[in-house]
Amino acid sequence: MDNDSSNTLRTKAWSFIKTRWVELLGLIFLTAIAIDLAAYAGEQFVNGVTSWASTNDGLASLILSAGLLFAYLLQFRTQDRQRILMDQQKHIMDAGYTPLIGVTQQTIEDQSTDPETSETEALELTVVNRGNSLAIRLQLRLTPRLCSGSERLL
């Protein structure tokens, strides 16, 4: 049992790393730069990179351009995934799911002080949706009818 949960956790972690490796690499890179600037005043990494870039400006420009191209390709991939998800959501919404509304509980209370007139009755209904879609613009129509004391209101 414990082995199954550790394998599941390992699988979830690996799946997360596979889908978010660029973000994780960027976070590690920014953390390394922040530590370098805070603890070593840029001596370990930042100053070395800037001095290398100033002596190899053509290669640095090429590396920066490749990095930007990579970032644009990642953005394109993300937008393509979002488009696919939106198409799937639209397909699900167009599938014709319908709500199924019903009354599960009803209560009628006579709140008048004179039971002979009983002009202030209150009706309370509990309405539920057991369908597979949202119920929007719900309208309730009541048709009152006079019942004898032995009839049950449905």
C-alpha positions as CSV (number, residue, x, y, z in Angstrom):
1,M,0.0,0.0,0.0
2,D,2.8,2.4,1.0
3,N,4.7,1.4,-2.1
4,D,1.7,2.2,-4.4
5,S,1.3,5.7,-2.8
6,S,5.0,6.4,-3.3
7,N,4.9,5.3,-6.9
8,T,1.8,7.4,-7.5
9,L,3.5,10.4,-5.9
10,R,6.7,9.8,-8.0
11,T,4.5,9.5,-11.1
12,K,2.7,12.8,-10.4
13,A,6.0,14.5,-9.6
14,W,7.6,13.3,-12.8
15,S,4.5,14.3,-14.8
16,F,4.7,17.8,-13.3
17,I,8.4,18.1,-14.1
18,K,7.8,17.0,-17.7
19,T,5.1,19.6,-18.3
20,R,6.7,22.4,-16.3
21,W,10.5,21.9,-16.9
22,V,11.0,25.3,-18.5
23,E,9.4,27.1,-15.6
24,L,11.4,25.1,-13.1
25,L,14.6,25.8,-15.0
26,G,13.8,29.5,-15.0
27,L,13.1,29.5,-11.3
28,I,16.4,27.7,-10.5
29,F,18.2,30.2,-12.8
30,L,16.6,33.3,-11.2
31,T,17.3,31.9,-7.7
32,A,21.0,31.3,-8.6
33,I,21.2,34.9,-9.8
34,A,19.5,36.3,-6.7
35,I,21.8,34.3,-4.4
36,D,24.9,35.4,-6.5
37,L,23.9,39.1,-6.3
38,A,22.9,39.0,-2.6
39,A,25.7,36.9,-1.2
40,Y,28.6,37.5,-3.6
41,A,27.7,40.8,-5.2
42,G,27.6,39.1,-8.6
43,E,31.2,37.8,-8.4
44,Q,30.4,34.2,-9.0
45,F,28.0,34.3,-12.0
46,V,26.7,37.6,-13.1
47,N,30.0,39.4,-13.6
48,G,31.5,36.4,-15.4
49,V,28.5,36.3,-17.8
50,T,28.6,40.0,-18.5
51,S,32.4,40.0,-19.2
52,W,32.1,37.0,-21.5
53,A,29.2,38.6,-23.3
54,S,31.2,41.9,-23.8
55,T,34.1,40.0,-25.4
56,N,31.9,37.6,-27.4
57,D,29.2,40.0,-28.5
58,G,28.3,38.1,-31.7
59,L,28.0,34.8,-30.0
60,A,26.1,36.3,-27.1
61,S,23.6,37.9,-29.5
62,L,23.2,34.5,-31.3
63,I,22.5,32.7,-28.0
64,L,20.0,35.4,-26.9
65,S,18.2,35.2,-30.3
66,A,18.0,31.4,-29.9
67,G,16.6,31.8,-26.4
68,L,14.0,34.2,-27.7
69,L,13.0,31.8,-30.5
70,F,12.7,29.0,-28.0
71,A,10.5,31.2,-25.8
72,Y,8.3,32.1,-28.8
73,L,8.0,28.4,-29.7
74,L,6.9,27.6,-26.1
75,Q,4.3,30.4,-26.2
76,F,3.0,29.0,-29.5
77,R,2.8,25.5,-27.9
78,T,0.9,26.9,-24.9
79,Q,-1.6,28.8,-27.1
80,D,-2.1,25.7,-29.2
81,R,-2.9,23.6,-26.1
82,Q,-5.3,26.3,-24.9
83,R,-7.0,26.3,-28.3
84,I,-7.4,22.5,-28.1
85,L,-8.9,22.7,-24.6
86,M,-11.3,25.4,-25.7
87,D,-12.5,23.3,-28.6
88,Q,-13.0,20.3,-26.3
89,Q,-15.0,22.5,-23.9
90,K,-17.1,23.8,-26.7
91,H,-17.7,20.2,-27.9
92,I,-18.8,19.2,-24.4
93,M,-21.2,22.2,-24.1
94,D,-22.7,21.4,-27.5
95,A,-23.3,17.8,-26.6
96,G,-26.8,18.4,-25.5
97,Y,-26.6,17.9,-21.8
98,T,-29.9,18.8,-20.1
99,P,-30.9,19.7,-16.6
100,L,-33.4,17.6,-14.7
101,I,-35.3,19.7,-12.2
102,G,-37.5,18.3,-9.5
103,V,-39.2,19.2,-6.2
104,T,-37.9,17.1,-3.3
105,Q,-39.7,18.7,-0.4
106,Q,-42.7,21.0,0.0
107,T,-44.1,22.8,3.1
108,I,-47.2,24.9,3.5
109,E,-47.6,27.0,6.6
110,D,-50.5,29.0,7.7
111,Q,-49.0,32.1,9.2
112,S,-52.2,34.0,9.9
113,T,-53.5,34.9,13.4
114,D,-57.1,33.9,12.3
115,P,-57.2,30.3,11.1
116,E,-60.7,30.8,9.6
117,T,-59.4,33.3,7.0
118,S,-55.9,31.9,6.5
119,E,-54.9,34.6,4.0
120,T,-51.1,34.4,4.7
121,E,-50.0,31.0,3.8
122,A,-46.4,30.3,2.9
123,L,-45.2,27.7,0.4
124,E,-41.7,26.5,0.6
125,L,-40.2,24.2,-2.1
126,T,-36.9,22.4,-2.2
127,V,-35.8,22.2,-5.9
128,V,-32.9,20.1,-7.0
129,N,-31.1,19.5,-10.3
130,R,-30.3,15.9,-10.9
131,G,-29.4,16.4,-14.6
132,N,-26.0,16.7,-16.2
133,S,-26.1,20.4,-17.0
134,L,-26.7,23.7,-15.3
135,A,-30.2,24.9,-15.1
136,I,-30.3,28.6,-16.1
137,R,-33.2,31.0,-16.3
138,L,-35.3,28.8,-14.1
139,Q,-39.0,29.7,-14.1
140,L,-41.5,28.4,-11.6
141,R,-45.3,28.3,-12.5
142,L,-47.7,27.6,-9.7
143,T,-51.4,26.7,-10.3
144,P,-53.2,26.9,-7.0
145,R,-56.2,24.7,-6.5
146,L,-58.5,24.2,-3.5
147,C,-58.1,20.9,-1.8
148,S,-60.2,19.2,0.9
149,G,-58.5,18.5,4.2
150,S,-58.0,14.8,3.3
151,E,-56.2,15.4,0.0
152,R,-52.4,15.6,-0.1
153,L,-50.8,18.4,-2.1
154,L,-48.3,17.1,-4.7
